[in-house]
Amino acid sequence: MSAYALARPFLFALGPETAHHGALRLSHFGLRASLPDRPVTVMGLHFPNPVGLAAGLDKDAAHIDGLAKLGFGFIEVGTVTPRAQ
């Protein structure tokens, strides 16, 4: 049985915000993923692979290192708003 299959019932019992913040905290515990190198250049920017993480997941940019271990070609963090949301 996979780790996800074991964790799924627990994760789905949590509220959405609790699960979201918990998953971000867990990203610091050494989970690593490796995506194949498929370099891509877009508008003059070079990325190691075309799989990226869009803005909004880590609004405070507090988990960049943990998320980077997952192998994304790029990570967009934070948000720009007049007030915290």
Order of alpha helices (4+ residues) and beta strands (2+ residues): alpha-alpha-beta-beta-beta-alpha-beta
